[in-house]
């Protein structure tokens, strides 16, 4: 798949097709395994934290500890080594591991205490908590699998947007990104017109159209690579993309 985009021209490419972090997690290469662990934590810590807060009704502080504890235990005990892509999607398997972990902790009267387990990585829990307050409370009424899936998808898109912004900053494409942010990422529904954006940035309306098209293509590519990174097989990858984006790849 061609990863060239108009962000950096022929001199810049987004990262080559990502490896499956799910598979690399079981690698005998420590460097690959460490990279895979980081990718999986990045993709799943927010859905895990929110799931604990909403579906298990745990406090902010307890959810922080349980999130850190889950990933610490997953790495230590190699929870994901037994994953079989022929039996379930990885996100479903991970949630099953999480539910089992939480059930054990509940039965043990919450033996994970603050500061008792080694921290896996510094996680921005304040941002995750803010997102919980921002999004509708009715989400707690969703079935557990649907809620976890929705938050996983939300996080993958957020990670892709962050990566797009970094790439634009790196290659001096702040104007295309700001136009994309102003038009496609607005949450208040009051989008500016192409004409107003053209006037604001001193460009033509046609250039606004071109910038938006380039940003959308780049974001789509980054989202696809996030899906590939968090799936184990080509079949699972295509199935997830079809289910979420409604496209064939």
Protein Blocks (a to p, Z undefined) as FASTA:
>chain_A
ZZbdfklommbccddddddfklmmmpcblklmmmmmmmmmmmmmmmmmmmmmmmnopafk
lmmmmmmmmmmmmmmnommlmpcfklocfklmmmmmmmmmmmmmmmnoopacghkaccfb
dcdfklmmmmmmmpcfklmmpcfklmmmmmmmmmmmmmmmmmmmmmmmmnopmmmmmmmm
mmmmpcnlpacdfklmmmmnopafklmmmmmmmmmmmmmmmmmmmmmmmpcbfklmmmmm
mmmnopaZZ
